[in-house]
Amino acid sequence: MSYRPCGVYHQYYKQDHAWWQTKFVWGKMILLLFTVFYIIPQFAGMYLISIANVVGYTILSAIGVQLLIGYCGQVTLGHAAFLAMGAYTCTLLMLQLHIPYPIAMIMGGIVGGLWSVLFGLPSARVKGFYLIMTTMAAQFITVEFFITQYVSQIGGRGVAYSIPPGTVKIGPWMIKSDMDVYYVMVILVILCILVMANLLRSKVGRAWIAIRDNDIAAETMGVNIVFYKLLAFFVAGFFGGVAGAFWTSSLAAVSPEHFHFGWSLWLVGVILIGGVGSIHGIIYGAMFMTLIPEGLKFLIFVLTQNPFFVDLMPFLPLLLEKFLFVKEAAFGLAIVLFLIFEPNGISYRWWQIKNYFNLWPFSY
């Protein structure tokens, strides 16, 4: 039974909080890392690699949303604004000041964090619906006004900033293909998840969870709720800025269109479907929200190649042509179905499956 947690007995607190507690889990994680770093790059085509990059970008973007909503109880509907600040800061530093990409990415994260704190200041006095309106204001003020009207005009480049080939590089390594972007994405996802998970296991994470559960009780127990709320906004904005800076590596030009309001709503949907208050929920939600639309698009494409299905369903070619609207309709339907039938998200179902395996054959 030592390969399952129910057969492991700990003698020390450190053992109880180890990341990987059994040899079986160690084996699973080693296999996962081997798959991510070797199997997928070797055997997946460039189309699948590009989809994996979108999944990784969604994970990086949704980490901050999960921190604010899932762990600190601060609802946000304007997170794309902080991604935009990170992306534009990173791009400007590389193009105007010729700062190396890793440093520009960190600076983009810091600017995104500080910008997030600016719009997180009202959280000290308001909550619920009023905080939602504040974060929505961050989206429109940042992207539609500040970036479009002012930041985009720096250097006389117009609205979009073109990124010449060879601009994005780490030391001698030039990031110029989807495969290069894939390796950067994997490393960033691992680092950000490790930072997020360790923060949640610390005093800071416990303060965030206390504020989420009952901010009045947390303040009574000595938690400085204003400080920790603003810290949550900074960390969430930092993750968002890093995500935006990463996405510049796969773009030929950075434009405000990449950070529209719909992307902010999409990120909220990611954590609702994946599971609110769960790091696993970020990953499962990002995979679901990326792979399901791609699978649906592939299915419609296959059906349109068969005259029988086209005659049976003449609207199939139109669905393929207008697939963006089909994708948005599927997104809304998925949110409704999950809220009705699986309100705790995919991560909760996965947790139940793991518990069944770990505790079998014991009923409890």
N, C-alpha and C positions, 0 to 999 in steps of 0.2 A: 504493500500500500504506500510505499515511500514515494512513488511517482505522483501521488495525488496529495493535495494539501491536508486532507482529513487524516492522513497517516503520519503527519509530521508534527513533532512536539518541540517547542522552543523553550530554551532556558533563559534567554536574554531578550530584553526589549529590542535591541538592535536586530536580532534575528527575526523578530515578529514583524519588523517594518522593512525587511529587505525587499528589493524590487522583484527578484526572481528567487523564490523560496525552495524550489525543488529542482532536481536534475531534469525532470520532464519539462518544466518551464524553461530551464536553460536551453535544453535541446530545441524547443519550439522557437525561442528567440534567435538562436544561432541560425536555424533554418530560415527564419524570416529575413535576417540580415543577408544571408547568402543569396536568397531569392532576389532581394531588392538590389544588391550591388553586383550580382553576377548573372543570375538566370534571366532576369528581365532585360538587361542591356544586351545580352548575347542573343536571345531568341525572339524578343518582341520587335515587331516592325516599327518604323518611324511613326506610323499613325497611332499605334498603341502607346508609344513613348510620349507623343504629344498629348494624348488623353491623360496619361499619368502625370504630366506636368500641370495640367489643369486641375487634377485632383489635389496635387500638392499645393498649388496656389490657393485653392479653396480652403484647404486645411490651415494654411498660414493666415489667411484672411479671417477665418472663423474663430481662431484661438482667442483673439481679443473680445469678440462678441460673447463667446462662452464664459470668459472671465467676468465680464460685466453683468450679463444676464444670469448665467448659471451659478456663479459663485459669489457675486456681490449683490445681486438683486437690483441692479441698475439697468433699466430697459433702454436699449439704444436702437435707433432706426436710421442712423447716419454714419455708420462706420466706414463707408466707402470714402468719406471725406478725409479720414486719417490715412487711408491707403494712398489717396491722391497726393497728400502733403509729402509722404515718404517718397513716392515715385518722382515727383517734380524736384524735391530737394536733392535726391540722388542724381537725377539727370543734370540739373544745373551745376552741381559741384563737379561732375565729370566733364561737362562740355565747356563751362566757363573757367573753372579753376584747375582743371586737369587733375583732380584728386582721385586716387585709386578707388576702384569699385568697392572693395570691402569697407574702407573708411567712409565712403560716401553712403553706403548702405546703413552703417551704424548711425551716421549723422541724420539720415532720413528717418530712422526709427526714433531718434531723440526729438526731432522736430515734430514728428507725428504724435509723440507722447505729450509734448508741451502744448501742442494745438488741441489735443484731446482734453487736457486739464483745463484749458480756457473755457471749453464748452461744458466741462464737468463741474465748474464752479456752482451753477444753480442747483446741483444735486445736494448741496449743503442745506438748502432751504425747501426744495420741492421734491416731489416723488410722484410715481405713477404716471398719469396722463400728462401732467405738466412737464415731467422729465422727457417723456416721449417727444413732445413738441419741441423741446430744447435741442434734442439730438437731431431731429429732422431739420431744424434751423441750421445746425452745423453743416449738414449736407448741402443745402441750397446756398448758404453764405459762402462756403469754402469753394465748392466746385463751380457752381453757376455764376458766382460773382467774383470772388477773390482770384481764383486760378484763371478762369476764362478771360476776365477783363484786365488783369494786371500781371500775374505771374507769367502767363503765356506770351506776353508782349516783350519780355526781357530778351534782348539780343535781336529783336526784329524778325523772329522766326514765324510769327503768326500764332495760331491757336495750338498747333501740334509741334512738338519738338522731335525732329528726326534724329535718330541715333546712328551715326555712321558705323559701318563694320569695323571691328577692332577697338571700339570705345570701351566695351564691357570686358574686362579681363582681370584675373587674379594673379598677380605676379606675371610670369611668362605665359600662363595658361589663358588663351583667348577663348572666350565663351561665344561661339558663333554657330552652333548647331543645337537641335533639340536634345541630342544626347548630352552635350555639355550642360545645358540647362537642367536636364534630369538629375545629374549628379549634384549640382548646386542645390536643387530643390530637396533632394533626399537628405543632404547634410543639414540644411536649414530646418527642415521639419523635425529631424531628430533633436537638434539643439533646442529649438523652441519648445518642444513638448517636454524635454528634460527640465528646462528652466521653469516652465509652467507647473509641472508636477512637483518639483522641489519647493516652489513658492507655496503651493497649496498645503504641503506638509509642514510648513514653518508657522511661526507666530503670526505672520502676515496673513497667510491663508486661513488660519483659524479665525482671525478677526473679520476677514471678508465673509466667511460663512456665517459668523454670528450676526453680522449686519444684515445678511440676506434673510436669515430666519426670523430675527426680531431686532430691529435697530434700537428700539427703546431699551430692551433688556441688555443689549450689548453696551450701550452707553452707560447704563446703570452699573455694569460690571467693570467699567473703567476703560472701555475701548473708545478711542478718539475717532468717532465715526466720520467727521469731516476729513481728517487726515487720511484715513484708510480708503474712503471713497475716492478722493483725488488721486491717491496712489494707484487705485484700481484703474482709474481713467488713464493715468500716465502709462502704466504697464500695457494696458489694452491698446492704447495709441501707439506705443513702441512696437508691439507685435504687428499692428496694422501698417506702420511705416516701413518695417522690414519687408512685409509681404508686398507692398507697393514697389519698393526698391528692387525686390527680386523679379517682379513681373516685367521690369524694364529690360531684363536680359533676354526676353523672348519677343520683344516688340521692335519693329523698325522705327516706330515713332510713338511718343507718348502724347495722348490727347485726353481732354476731359471726358470724352465719350467712353473711355475705359472705366470710369468711376461714377457711373450714373446711379440714380436713386434705386433703380431696380436691383442693383448688385447689393445694396445694403439690405433690402428685403430678402434677397436670396440667401444671404448669410444667416439671417434670423431663421429662415426655413431650414437651413442646414442643421442648426443645433436643435430645432424642434423635432425634426425627424430623427436625427442621430441620438438625441437624449440630452435634456437640459441638466447641467451640473455633472457632466461626465466627460473626461478627456477622450475616452473611447468614442463617445458620441460625436466628437468633432470629426474623427476619421471615418466612422461609419456613415455619418450624414454627408460628408463630402463625396464619398464613393457613391452613395445612393443618388445624390443630386447630379452627379456627373455621368455615371455609367448608365442609369436608367434612360435619360433622354437620348444618349448615344445609341443604346440598344433599340429604342423605339424608332429612331431615325433609320437605323440599319434595317429593321423589320419592314418599315414602309418602303424603303428602297428596294428590298428583295421582292416584295409583293408587286411593285410597279413593273418589275421585269417580266412578270407572268401575265400574258394577255387574259387568262381566265379570271384572275383576281381584278384586273383593271375593268373588265366587262361587268364583273359582279359588283365592284365598288368603284364607279367612275370618278369619285372624288379623291382617290389615292394620289394622282399626280399633283393635284392642288395642295394636298396635305404636305407633300414633300417640298413644294415650292414655298409654302407659307409655314414652314416647320417652326419658325420662331414663335408664332402664335400658338401652335400646338404644344410647344415646350412650356410656355407660360401657363396654358390651360392645365397641362399635366402637373405643373408645380402647385397650382392652387388645389387641384383635386387631391394630390398627395398630402398636402397639409391638412385638409379636411378629414381625410380617411385616417391619418395618423392620430389626430386629436380625438377622433371618435373611438377607434379600435385599439390604438397603441399609444396612449398619451405620454408614456414614459420613454418612448423612443426605441430605436433598434438596440442601443446599448443595454437597456434593461432586459430585453429578450435574450441577448447574448449572455448577460450575467446569470439569468435563470438556467440557460443551457450549461454553462460552466459549473454552476452549483449542482445540477443534476449529475453531471459527470463526476465531480469531486466527491460527492456524498453517496453515490450509489454503492451498495444496494440499500442504504439506510433511508427511511422515509423522511427523516427530518433534514 
